[in-house]
């Protein structure tokens, strides 16, 4: 009973984390319009979310050692819900960017704490359950996207909508905290800063090249995901004339198919190997979004984002797993490097797409999703095609 309660508590944090971003994303077009930002300015502001995670994410381990993963996870999740509620109140682009910086930093603390506590529960279970937590994040994202889309369609003010979400999530997480495991952490989480001292023994050039390719795979996967999160609603609303509710369906489709891909991804990887799964996923992404952009329509665009979500569902976990298995590095070093590359992808994507959209069109900027899919298909060669043991 104790472990079941703890598992439910961790699940509630993961779902809450997905709900926050997903409620915010469908309201981005309204927020951007109310502040008066161009696509380039909006993309630059969104980039600050990734910068916040990159700048302050390394402090998560120290916080967990000092306060425990349960306290950090719940406290940060409550703070994240509150910070998201402040975003629509931003009077200008600078304040908007700073709020997203704070949101990204807090999100990185939630991310480490929820995974740390989830792994603690998993160790006591004695079997793998961590993938179920990540699947529930996707469920939260789908539900949040639908909530955001409905709120937009009903013309509920963004501030009122996100304040309501914050109140709900604060209550849920205060309840969830009562379910989590008590006591100090049995193991301290390892951070990039802690592994750096012994991270680089002699490693062959071929291994470094492989690690570079895996880092690019992570960046390409992040690029595809961020395009759906940051730009799908704006593209459907601004360029294709979709209503506010329908404009959220691109994001919802991406997250829903992302969930499906993760649910079947382990089985497919066991059957066909990481290389084949990632390569086929890259081609699905490129073809799906390529057709959607070549023949622009609301239904085809929603389908295209859904196929993109399906295509990259296993990409980032596969890149992390492959990097962690590279020979010659100290434990955790390859994984750390790919994780940082992933953050770089989430930082660059909104900025570059926004700049291209201002110079040409958002449709052209989203063409980089097709390029990312092709890159994935090519660089999948860096992965093993043998049975994956994850």
Residue pairs with C-beta under 8 A, 6 or more apart in sequence:
2 181
3 121
3 124
3 125
5 179
6 117
6 121
6 124
6 179
6 180
6 181
7 121
7 125
7 129
8 176
8 179
9 70
9 117
9 176
9 177
9 178
9 179
9 180
10 73
10 114
10 117
10 118
10 121
10 133
10 180
11 132
11 133
11 136
12 172
12 173
12 175
12 176
12 179
13 73
13 74
13 77
13 110
13 113
13 114
13 117
13 173
13 176
14 114
14 118
14 133
14 134
14 136
14 137
14 140
15 136
15 137
15 139
15 140
15 143
16 77
16 81
16 140
16 169
16 172
16 173
16 176
17 77
17 80
17 107
17 110
17 111
17 114
17 137
17 140
18 136
18 137
18 138
18 139
18 140
18 141
18 142
18 143
18 144
18 255
19 140
19 141
19 143
19 144
19 147
19 165
19 169
20 80
20 81
20 84
20 107
20 144
20 165
20 169
21 84
21 107
21 141
21 144
21 229
22 140
22 141
22 142
22 143
22 144
22 145
22 147
22 148
22 251
22 255
23 84
23 144
23 145
23 147
23 148
23 151
23 161
23 162
23 165
24 84
24 87
24 148
24 162
25 145
25 148
25 229
25 230
25 232
25 233
25 248
25 251
26 145
26 148
26 149
26 151
26 152
26 233
26 244
26 247
26 248
26 251
27 88
27 148
27 151
27 152
27 158
27 161
27 162
27 233
28 42
28 230
28 233
28 234
29 233
29 234
29 237
29 238
29 244
29 247
30 88
30 152
30 158
30 244
31 87
31 88
31 90
31 96
31 158
32 42
32 234
34 88
34 158
35 90
35 91
35 92
35 93
35 96
37 45
37 93
37 96
38 354
38 358
39 234
39 353
39 354
39 357
39 358
39 362
39 365
40 354
40 355
40 357
40 358
41 93
41 354
42 93
42 234
42 350
42 354
43 230
43 350
43 351
43 352
43 353
43 354
43 355
43 357
44 97
44 350
44 351
44 354
45 93
45 96
45 97
45 100
46 100
46 230
46 350
46 351
46 354
47 347
47 348
47 350
47 351
48 97
48 98
48 100
48 101
48 104
49 100
49 101
49 103
49 104
49 107
49 346
50 104
50 343
50 344
50 346
50 347
50 350
51 101
51 104
51 347
52 100
52 101
52 102
52 103
52 104
52 105
52 106
52 107
52 108
53 104
53 105
53 107
53 108
53 111
53 343
53 346
54 340
54 343
54 344
54 347
55 101
55 105
56 105
56 108
56 109
57 105
57 108
57 109
57 111
57 112
57 343
58 191
58 192
58 193
59 109
60 72
60 108
60 109
60 111
60 112
60 113
60 189
60 191
61 112
61 188
61 189
61 190
61 191
61 194
63 72
63 109
63 113
64 72
64 112
64 113
64 116
64 185
64 188
64 189
65 185
65 188
65 189
67 75
68 183
68 184
68 185
69 113
69 114
69 116
69 117
69 120
69 185
69 189
70 113
70 117
70 177
70 180
70 181
70 182
71 177
72 109
72 112
72 113
73 110
73 113
73 114
73 116
73 117
73 180
74 173
74 174
74 176
74 177
74 180
76 106
76 109
76 110
76 113
77 110
77 114
77 169
77 173
78 169
78 170
78 173
78 174
79 106
80 103
80 106
80 107
80 110
81 165
81 166
81 169
81 170
81 173
82 166
82 170
83 99
83 102
83 103
83 106
84 103
84 162
84 165
84 166
85 159
85 162
85 163
85 165
85 166
86 99
87 96
87 99
87 100
87 103
87 162
88 157
88 158
88 159
88 162
89 159
90 96
90 99
112 189
114 133
115 130
115 133
116 185
116 189
117 180
117 181
118 129
118 130
118 133
119 130
120 181
120 185
120 186
121 129
121 181
122 128
122 129
122 130
123 186
124 181
131 262
131 266
134 262
135 259
135 262
135 263
138 255
138 256
138 258
138 259
138 262
139 259
141 255
141 258
141 259
142 252
142 255
142 256
142 259
144 165
145 248
145 251
145 252
145 255
146 248
146 252
147 165
148 161
148 248
149 244
149 245
149 246
149 247
149 248
149 249
149 252
150 245
151 158
151 161
152 244
152 245
152 247
152 248
153 243
153 244
153 245
153 246
155 244
190 332
192 336
192 339
192 340
195 330
195 331
195 332
195 333
195 336
198 330
199 329
199 330
199 333
199 336
200 329
200 330
200 333
201 328
201 329
201 330
202 328
203 328
203 329
204 328
207 326
207 327
207 328
207 329
210 326
210 382
211 323
211 326
211 334
211 337
211 338
213 379
213 381
213 382
214 319
214 322
214 323
214 334
214 338
214 379
214 382
214 383
215 319
215 323
215 337
215 338
215 341
216 341
216 375
216 379
217 278
217 315
217 318
217 319
217 375
217 376
217 379
217 380
217 382
217 383
218 315
218 316
218 319
218 320
218 338
218 339
218 341
218 342
218 345
219 341
219 342
219 344
219 345
219 348
220 282
220 315
220 345
220 372
220 373
220 375
220 376
220 379
221 312
221 315
221 316
221 319
221 342
221 345
221 372
221 376
222 316
222 342
222 343
222 344
222 345
222 346
222 349
223 345
223 348
223 349
223 368
223 369
223 372
224 285
224 308
224 311
224 312
224 315
224 369
224 372
224 373
225 254
225 258
225 309
225 312
225 316
225 346
226 345
226 346
226 349
226 350
227 308
227 349
227 353
227 366
227 368
227 369
228 250
228 251
228 254
228 255
228 305
228 308
228 309
229 251
229 254
230 349
230 350
230 353
231 350
231 353
231 357
231 362
231 365
231 366
232 247
232 250
232 251
232 254
232 301
232 305
233 247
233 248
233 250
233 251
234 247
234 362
235 250
235 301
235 362
235 363
235 366
236 242
236 246
236 247
236 249
236 250
236 298
236 301
236 302
237 243
237 244
237 247
238 362
239 296
239 361
239 362
239 363
240 296
240 297
240 298
240 301
241 298
242 249
242 298
246 298
249 302
250 301
250 302
250 305
251 305
253 302
253 303
253 305
253 306
253 309
254 305
254 306
254 308
254 309
255 309
256 306
256 309
257 306
257 307
257 308
257 309
257 310
257 313
258 309
258 310
258 312
258 313
259 313
260 310
260 313
261 281
261 309
261 310
261 311
261 312
261 313
261 314
262 313
262 314
262 317
265 277
265 313
265 314
265 317
266 388
266 390
268 277
268 314
269 277
269 314
269 318
269 387
269 388
269 390
270 387
270 388
272 385
273 383
273 384
273 385
273 386
273 387
273 388
274 314
274 318
274 321
274 322
274 380
274 383
274 384
274 385
274 388
275 380
275 381
275 383
275 384
275 385
276 380
276 385
277 314
277 318
278 314
278 315
278 318
278 319
278 376
278 380
278 383
279 376
279 377
279 380
280 311
281 310
281 311
281 312
281 313
281 314
281 315
281 376
282 311
282 312
282 315
282 372
282 373
282 374
282 375
282 376
282 377
282 378
282 380
283 311
283 373
283 377
284 307
284 308
284 310
284 311
284 373
285 307
285 308
285 311
285 312
285 369
285 370
285 372
285 373
285 376
286 311
286 370
286 371
286 372
286 373
286 374
286 377
287 307
287 373
288 303
288 304
288 306
288 307
288 308
288 310
288 311
289 304
289 305
289 307
289 308
289 366
289 369
289 370
289 373
290 370
290 373
291 300
291 304
292 300
292 301
292 303
292 304
292 305
293 304
293 363
293 366
293 367
293 370
296 363
308 369
308 373
311 373
311 376
312 376
315 376
316 342
317 390
318 383
318 388
319 338
319 342
319 383
320 335
320 338
320 339
321 388
321 390
322 382
322 383
322 384
323 334
323 335
323 337
323 338
324 332
324 334
324 335
325 334
325 384
326 334
349 368
352 365
352 368
353 362
353 365
353 366
353 368
354 365
355 365
356 364
356 365
356 368
357 364
357 365
